[in-house]
Amino acid sequence: MSNPPAASNPSAAWQRLRAGNERCCAALTSRADVATERQTPRAAVFRCADSPMASEAVFGQSRGSLVEISNWGHVVDTGVLAGLEYAVGTLRTPVIAVLGHPDCAAMHTALNAWKSVSFPDGAVRAVVEHGISSLTRLNTTIGTADELSAAHVAQTGVTLLHKSPLIA
């Protein structure tokens, strides 16, 4: 199934989202079924926001069976920690997966900034610095964004353990 072309303006994009939401709501057999699934998630997934695949598809899970948290470049901030701590502490989620992906735009941006010694401004800079921190901690040469992504996923897992006793 191919995705329809992206909407060219905010109004058209919003209408597309609303139409999809209406189809989803119409397809639900009961809200109680969805609520029950959400009470016992199988895992929490911290994923990069620019990944082209939904976590449920990646892991072959049903809708609502995962707690999914995403941002661009796996920046571990208060919101991410709160979401994961809620999953572990309240929902009793037994495992957290940090999910990276090939051709990650955040890791490409970080690696290009590192190689060119030219850092972007604004919030993107924080993401770049976060990605580069994984590179510098390795004390090795990383040549591709995919290599950096793999290292960054591992480092993000370590960061979660260090920042949250509940997760550890």
N, C-alpha and C positions, 0 to 999 in steps of 0.2 A: 504494500500500500504506500503510495507516494504522498508526501505532504503537499498541500495546496501552496501556491505561491504566496509569499509574504505580502501582507497588506501594505499599501503604500502610504497610508495616513493613519493617525491615531483612531479616528472614528471607525474606519473600516476594520482595524485590528480589534478594537473593542467589540464590535458587532460579531466578529468571528469567534471571539472568546465567549461571548454571551450565548451564541447559538450552540457552541460545543457544550457549555454548561447545561443548557436546557436539554440537550440530547442525553447527557450523562444522568441528570436527575430523572428523566423519564425512564431510563433503563434500570434504575435501581429498584430492586424488588421490595426492599424495606430499609429504612434508615437504621433500624435496630441491627440488621445484619452488618452494616458498615461499622456502626459504633462498637459492636462486639469484636470485630476484627482488630480495631484500633486499640482495644484494651489489652490485647495480648500479642504485640508485635513479635515477629521472629528475630528481628535484628534492627539495629540502627545503622544507617548508611550516611556517612559524611562524604559528599561527592562534590566535584567541581561543577559549577553552574554551566559551563559551556560544553559539558559532555552531551553528545547527541543522543544518548540512550537513557531511558528511565531505569532506575535501579531495579524495579520489579521485573523488567524485561531482562536485564543483565543476569539477575539471579533466579529467574524463572519462578517468581513469587506472584501471588494474587494481589489485586488492588487492596491497599490498606494494611497489608501484612508487614510493612516496613515503616519505621520512623525514618523519614528522609530529611536531611539537612544539607543545604548546598550554599556555596558562595564561590566567587571566582578565585581560584588559586588556593583553596583550603586555608584561608586565614582563620586561625583559631582565636576568635574574639569572645566577648562575654555572651553574645547571643548564641553562638555555636556551643559553647560550654554549657549554657543553661539548657539548651535543647537536648544535648546528649545526656546531661545529668538527669533531666526529667525522664528520658527514655530508660536509663539504667535504674534510677532511684525510685521512681513512681510506677512506671509501667513494667519494671522488672525485665527489661530487654536483656537477653543473655550475652549478646555479642555486639560489638561495634566494628563495622568495616569502613575503612578509609578507601574510597574508590577513585583512582586516577583513570586517565584515558590517554590514548595515543593522540598526538598532534594537538596538545593542549595549548591554547592561545596564551594563557597566563604564563606557562613555562617558556614558551617561545619568547614572550615579551621580556621575561626575567633574564633569559640567556642572552638575548640581543643586547639588553641594557648592560649586562656584565661584560660582554665582549667589547662593546663600543664605549664603555664608561660614560654612558649618556642615559640618565634616569628620567623617566616621565614625571610629570607633576601630578598633584592631586591624589585622590584615593588610589589610583593605579600604582603610584610609587610605593605605597604600603604593601600592595600585593607583590610587586617586583622584589622589594626588600625581603619579604617573607620567603619567596622562592629562592632568592640568592642565599639566604641563611642556610638552607639545606645544602646548597652547593659548597659553601665555605666550610661547613661542619664535616664534610666528607674527606677533605684533604686529598682529593684526587681530581683528575681531569674528567670533566663531563663534556662530551662533544655535541650531544644532540638534546633537543627538548624532551624527547621520549626518555632518555637516560635521566635527565633532571627530574622529570615527572615521577619516575619510579623511586628515585632517591627521596623526593619530596613527600611522597605518600608515606614512606617508612618514617621519615623525620616527623611528619604530622602525627603519626601514631604515638611516637615517643613524646611529643609535645603534649598531647592529650593526657598521657599518663602522668607527666610532671605537673601539669596545671590543675588536675582534679583528683584529689584523693578518692572521691566516690567512683570515678571511672577506673582508677588504678585498682 
